[in-house]
Structure formats: C-alpha cells, structure tokens
Amino acid sequence: MPNAARIYIDGVIAAGMSIAAYALLHWDAQSPTRFALFLALFAGAALLKGRIPGITGTYSPVFFFVLLGSHMLSFSEVVFAAGLAGIVQCTFLVQRHPTAAQIAFNAANMMIGTACAFAFIHRQVPVLAEQPLIILLILGASVYYVVNTGLVAIVLTLIDQKPLTDVCRHWCLGSMPYYILGALIAGITLTAQNELSMWVVGMVCPSLLLITFYYRSWLRSATRVNALSS
C-alpha cells in the first residue's frame, strides 16, 4: 500500500474514533428498545450492499436510516449504529476477508458522514436555525453523500493509483441516483408525520428494499449493455 494511502487511512480512522469517543462520553439513550431496533435496521441495511461497476467499493441503503435515525435517535445512538453498519458492510457477504484497517476505515467513514448529517439535520450550523425540516433533510443527505463517497473515492484513488476524476465518475455518479431516491423517501416520511414511530419506519422499509433491488438490477443490466457495446 502506498504511504500516502496509509497516512490518509490512519487520519480517517483517527477522526472516526474521536467522534466515537465523544459520542461515548456524552451517551444518551432515551429508549433502549428503539435503539435496538435501529441497530437491527442499520445492520440489515448494511447487508443489502451493491457494487458500482469498475469500482472495488460498495454502497448500501444505510444512509436512509441515518436520516431517519438522526431525527429519532440521539447523536450517540445514531453514530454507534452507523459504526456497526460500517463493520457489517465490510465483513459480511464478502469475497475476501478484510484487514483490520479496512474494517476500521469503513466504520470511521460511516461515523464521520453520519455526524456531519446529524449536525445539519439538528440545526447545529448557525445559518440553518430557521430552515424547515425538509431543507435540513436535503442538506443532511447531501452532506452525508459528499462525505461518504468523497472519503471512499480518495482512498480508492490513492490505493489503485487511478485519477480521482475517473473514480468520482464511476463511484459518485454511479451511486447518486440511488441516494437521491432514498433521500426523497426519507424526506417525505419525516415531513408527512408529526410523530414518527417505528411502525411508520417499518412501513417505508419495503419501498427502500424495492428501490435497492431494482437499482442493483439496473446497474447489472447497464454494465452488460456497456460491455456488449464496447
């Protein structure tokens, strides 16, 4: 592994561990049952990972529950749920067993993106104090997408020695439609319900599953078509 990649990975892991330490020191869990259910949802979403053609990284619908969890859980809970999802996504249903650095990087990446999204959704950025919830959700989803895919794109560039523009074109643009659809579902769900309950979350999960399976099939079909045309 190039030295630049190793230094970058260590830096991301350090940032993620700092966020985890802060969340642990300020632990707040008002409903252990709700937290346990969200842990199961985060872990289950991490197993529904897909792969962008031409890229070694994976995407998953975890971001959907990051948006919902940021509205229903405390900062500590949603950060640790995201870290768990990062570990599950990297270690289960894989062709090669990941290294400890890969697992830690994936968990840190999830926690960093989640912390940034949480800050926007909870109006912790001063200019957002008077903004409606739907704007906050759009900004939170956008920030999570940029941070999550950006950190992955950079590490893939450093490791694979590919131009960043090529990685971004395949990874970021390839996953963007999926993130947009998921963010729309989350936004509609949160803004349409005065009191968001686990029953409501459960009712929208099938829609997310359908989008996930459809998008995965669409990517495979698009890959086959491109291969035949080339």
N, C-alpha and C positions, 0 to 999 in steps of 0.2 A: 504494500500500500504506500502511495506517495506520502512524504512527510507533511505536505500541505493538507492532504485529506485527513491524516491522523490528528493534526492540530485542530482542524475545523471540527471534527467529530468530538474531540475532547471538550472543545468550547461549548458545543451544543449540549452535550451531556451535563456539563457543569451548570449551565443555565437552567436546564430542566430540573436538576437536583436541588438547585437553590429555590425554585418555585415549589417543589415538593416539600422542602424543609419549612418554608413559610406557611404552606397550607397545613402542615402537621402542627406547627406551633400555634396556629390560630384555628384549630379544629373546631368545627361546628356542624352538628348533625341533629336536626330537629326531629326527623323521622327515620329511624333505622330501617324500618320496613321499606319505605320509599327508596332509600339509598341502596338497599339490597336489590330491589327490583331494577333500578337503573344500572347497577353493576352488571346484572344479567343481560340487560339490553345492550350495554356497551360491549360486553364480551361477545354476545351473539352477533352484533353488527360487525365486529372485527373479523368474524369468521366468513362473512359474505364479501370477501375481498375479490377484487378483479385486477387484471393486469393490462396496462397500456401497451399496445404493440410497439416493439422496438426499445422498451424500457424495462429494466430489471425491477423497479419498484412496483408497489401495488396501491390501489385505492380501495376505500370501503365506505359504507354509509354511517360511520361513526360520527361524522360532523353533524348529522341530523340530530342525534341525541345530545351532542354538545350544545346545540342551540336550545333544545328543549330543557336540558339539564341546567343550563345557565339561568333559566327562568324559574326552575322548580327546586334546585338544589343550592347549597352554599358553595362558596368558592372552593373550599377544601374538598368537598364531596365530588364536585364535577372534575377537579384536577386529578384526583386519585382514580376516578372512574376512567378518565381519558388515558392515564398511565397504564392502567390494567389493559385497556383496549389495545394500546400500542404493543404491549408484551404478547397478548394473544394473537394479534395480527401477524407478528413476526415469528412466532414459534409453532403455531398450529397449522396443519394442512400445508406444509412446505415441502419442497423437493429436497432441499439441503438444510441441515440444521444450522441455524445462525450462530455467529460468535456472540460472546457477551457484549462486545462493543456495539454490534448491530442491534441487539435487543435493547440496550440502554439508550442508543440513539433514537430508535423508533419511539420508545416510551417518552423520552425527553421532547421529541418533536411534537407529539400529541399534547403534552402538558403545556408547552410553550404556546402553541396555537390556541389551545383552549383558554389559557389565561388571558391572552390578548382579546379573544372574542368576548369573554366574560366582562372585561373592562369596558368594552363598548356597549354591550347589552345593558349593563348596570349603570350607565351614565357616569363612569368614573373618569371620562375625558371631559374637561370643563365645558367645551363648546357644545356638548350634547345634552346639557342639563334639561333643555326644554323640548327636545325632539320626541316625537311619538314612537311607540314601540316598534312599529313596522320599519321605520327608518333605522332604528337601533339594530334590529334583526338583520336587515340588509347589510349594514356596515359590519356587524359581527361576523356574518357569514363570509363577507368579502375579506375581512382581515384574517380569519381562520384559513381561508383558501390560499391567500397570498403567503402567509407564514408557513403553512404546512407544505404546500407544493414548492415554495421557494427554497426551504431548507433541504428538501429532498433533491431538487434539481441541482443545487450547488454541490451536494456531496456526490451525486452521480457524475457530475462534470469532473470533479477532482479525481474520482476513482477510475472512471472509464476513459479519462483523457479525451472527452468529446467537447466540441464547442457548446457553450452554455445556451446559445440560441437554438441549436438543434435539440438539446434536451428539453428546453422550455416548449418548443413547438410540439414535440411528441407528448410530453408529460402534462404540462399545464393546459394546453389547448385540448388535449385528448380527454382530460377529466373535467373540464369546465362545464360542459352541458349537464353532466350528472350532478355537479354541485349546485348549479342554478335550479334544477328541478327540485332537489331536496330542500334547498333554502325556501323555495316558494311554498312547498308543503308545510314546512315548519312555520313560516310566517303566517300563512292562512290559519293554521291550527292555533297559534298563540294569540292572534288578534281577534279570532272569532269567538273565543271562550273567555268569559270573565274569570272563571275559576277552572284552571287547567288541572285535571285529575289524571290518575294513572289509567282510568278507563278510556279517557279521550286519547291518551298516548297509545294505548293498545289498539284503538280503532283505526288510527292512521298508519300503524305499522304495516298492514297488508299492502297499502299503496306504495310504501317505500320498497317493500320486497318486490313488487311487480316492476317498479322502475329499475331496481337493481338488476333483476334477471333480464329484463328487456334490453337495458343498456349493455350488459355483458354480451348478449347475443348479437346486438348491433355492432359492437366492436369486432367480434369474431367475423361477422359477415363482411364488414368493411375491410378487414385485414385480408380475407380470402380474395375479395374483388381486386384490391390493390396488387396482391401477389400475381393474380392472373393477368392483369393489365400490364404489369411490368415484364 
